[in-house]
Amino acid sequence: MNILQMRKEDFFEIRQNLMHFWGDRHEFFAPLHHPMFIYEFGNTAYVIKDNNEIVAYLLGFLAQTSNTAYVHMIAVKPSHQKKEYGRSLYDHFLGYAKSKGCNKIRAITLPKNIASINFHRKIGMKLLGEKNADGINVVKDYSGPGQDMIVFEKEI
Ligand SMILES: CC(C)(COP(=O)(O)OP(=O)(O)OC[C@H]1O[C@@H](n2cnc3c(N)ncnc32)[C@H](O)[C@@H]1OP(=O)(O)O)[C@@H](O)C(=O)NCCC(=O)NCCS
């Protein structure tokens, strides 16, 4: 498996094919793929290709308010899941983030995204906040009044 820096063409190919990564959630995730992630944060955007096909990607950035690396988006095509692609993308970004002085990595997800919660737990991320009615730690009102989010964090 080879992790490559994302190119502008890769970014727009991903945007055209969000359905293949996100299934019926693709419309919800489309606006989150803002072009700044390639133009301004392109040095922390990565892809994995299989026979020239993009099968996984990560969009990240380094925060300005603390020494934190932030994973904005990570996705692996269903055909390539559970093959360590997600973990490898995280590790790759972590290596870069450490070299730039970061001491934490952070990501968020919706409380209903159980697959993402399981994956992030497996790669050693802790859930901040307090337990919700389902017994899952959430940060209350993170995205606005009544909009709790799962906030993952790990020291690196
Ligand atoms: C979440 C996602 C990125 C995981 O990628 P992946 O390449 O399949 O994960 P990996 O193979 O690197 O798995 C790493 C560990 O997490 C576990 N894991 C991955 N997906 C899991 C799931 N759905 N349920 C339980 N455990 C899971 C793996 O078994 C592995 O554990 P191990 O170390 O004990 O073997 C991928 O499922 C995905 O793209 N999902 C759809 C998009 C999404 O929800 N992204 C996250 C939004 S915040």
The ligand as an SDF file (V2000), in Angstrom:
LIG
                    3D

 48 50  0  0  0  0  0  0  0  0999 V2000
  -14.0480    4.1530    9.4810 C   0  0  0  0  0  0  0  0  0  0  0  0
  -13.1140    3.7380    8.3250 C   0  0  0  0  0  0  0  0  0  0  0  0
  -12.3070    4.9610    7.8680 C   0  0  0  0  0  0  0  0  0  0  0  0
  -12.1570    2.6280    8.8250 C   0  0  0  0  0  0  0  0  0  0  0  0
  -11.2000    2.3480    7.8010 O   0  0  0  0  0  0  0  0  0  0  0  0
  -10.5650    0.8800    7.6060 P   0  0  0  0  0  0  0  0  0  0  0  0
   -9.4680    1.0000    6.6180 O   0  0  0  0  0  0  0  0  0  0  0  0
  -11.6430   -0.0890    7.2990 O   0  0  0  0  0  0  0  0  0  0  0  0
   -9.9840    0.5690    9.0590 O   0  0  0  0  0  0  0  0  0  0  0  0
   -8.6640   -0.3140    9.3990 P   0  0  0  0  0  0  0  0  0  0  0  0
   -8.6610   -1.5280    8.5340 O   0  0  0  0  0  0  0  0  0  0  0  0
   -7.4520    0.5440    9.3540 O   0  0  0  0  0  0  0  0  0  0  0  0
   -9.0040   -0.7680   10.8830 O   0  0  0  0  0  0  0  0  0  0  0  0
   -8.2390   -0.4460   12.0430 C   0  0  0  0  0  0  0  0  0  0  0  0
   -8.8880   -1.1290   13.2240 C   0  0  0  0  0  0  0  0  0  0  0  0
  -10.2470   -0.6540   13.3600 O   0  0  0  0  0  0  0  0  0  0  0  0
  -11.1630   -1.7600   13.2700 C   0  0  0  0  0  0  0  0  0  0  0  0
  -12.3610   -1.3380   12.5410 N   0  0  0  0  0  0  0  0  0  0  0  0
  -12.4180   -0.7040   11.3380 C   0  0  0  0  0  0  0  0  0  0  0  0
  -13.7020   -0.5120   10.9720 N   0  0  0  0  0  0  0  0  0  0  0  0
  -14.4490   -1.0450   11.9690 C   0  0  0  0  0  0  0  0  0  0  0  0
  -15.8600   -1.1820   12.1630 C   0  0  0  0  0  0  0  0  0  0  0  0
  -16.7440   -0.7460   11.2630 N   0  0  0  0  0  0  0  0  0  0  0  0
  -16.3050   -1.7880   13.3070 N   0  0  0  0  0  0  0  0  0  0  0  0
  -15.4240   -2.2700   14.2190 C   0  0  0  0  0  0  0  0  0  0  0  0
  -14.0480   -2.1630   14.0890 N   0  0  0  0  0  0  0  0  0  0  0  0
  -13.5940   -1.5670   12.9620 C   0  0  0  0  0  0  0  0  0  0  0  0
  -10.4060   -2.8210   12.4860 C   0  0  0  0  0  0  0  0  0  0  0  0
  -10.9310   -4.1030   12.7190 O   0  0  0  0  0  0  0  0  0  0  0  0
   -9.0060   -2.6450   13.0210 C   0  0  0  0  0  0  0  0  0  0  0  0
   -8.9230   -3.2350   14.3220 O   0  0  0  0  0  0  0  0  0  0  0  0
   -7.7190   -4.2120   14.7380 P   0  0  0  0  0  0  0  0  0  0  0  0
   -6.5380   -3.3130   14.9550 O   0  0  0  0  0  0  0  0  0  0  0  0
   -8.1990   -4.8690   15.9820 O   0  0  0  0  0  0  0  0  0  0  0  0
   -7.5220   -5.1520   13.5920 O   0  0  0  0  0  0  0  0  0  0  0  0
  -13.9480    3.1350    7.1480 C   0  0  0  0  0  0  0  0  0  0  0  0
  -14.7920    2.1250    7.6470 O   0  0  0  0  0  0  0  0  0  0  0  0
  -14.8040    4.1410    6.4050 C   0  0  0  0  0  0  0  0  0  0  0  0
  -14.3310    4.8270    5.5060 O   0  0  0  0  0  0  0  0  0  0  0  0
  -16.0960    4.2730    6.7490 N   0  0  0  0  0  0  0  0  0  0  0  0
  -17.0210    5.1310    6.0280 C   0  0  0  0  0  0  0  0  0  0  0  0
  -16.6780    6.5900    6.1880 C   0  0  0  0  0  0  0  0  0  0  0  0
  -16.6180    7.0360    7.6510 C   0  0  0  0  0  0  0  0  0  0  0  0
  -17.5360    6.7950    8.4250 O   0  0  0  0  0  0  0  0  0  0  0  0
  -15.5190    7.7300    8.0010 N   0  0  0  0  0  0  0  0  0  0  0  0
  -15.3110    8.2490    9.3330 C   0  0  0  0  0  0  0  0  0  0  0  0
  -16.0730    9.5100    9.4980 C   0  0  0  0  0  0  0  0  0  0  0  0
  -15.5160   10.4100   10.9020 S   0  0  0  0  0  0  0  0  0  0  0  0
  1  2  1  0
  2  3  1  0
  2  4  1  0
  2 36  1  0
  4  5  1  0
  5  6  1  0
  6  7  2  0
  6  8  1  0
  6  9  1  0
  9 10  1  0
 10 11  2  0
 10 12  1  0
 10 13  1  0
 13 14  1  0
 14 15  1  0
 15 16  1  0
 15 30  1  0
 16 17  1  0
 17 18  1  0
 17 28  1  0
 18 19  1  0
 18 27  1  0
 19 20  2  0
 20 21  1  0
 21 22  1  0
 21 27  2  0
 22 23  1  0
 22 24  2  0
 24 25  1  0
 25 26  2  0
 26 27  1  0
 28 29  1  0
 28 30  1  0
 30 31  1  0
 31 32  1  0
 32 33  2  0
 32 34  1  0
 32 35  1  0
 36 37  1  0
 36 38  1  0
 38 39  2  0
 38 40  1  0
 40 41  1  0
 41 42  1  0
 42 43  1  0
 43 44  2  0
 43 45  1  0
 45 46  1  0
 46 47  1  0
 47 48  1  0
M  END
$$$$
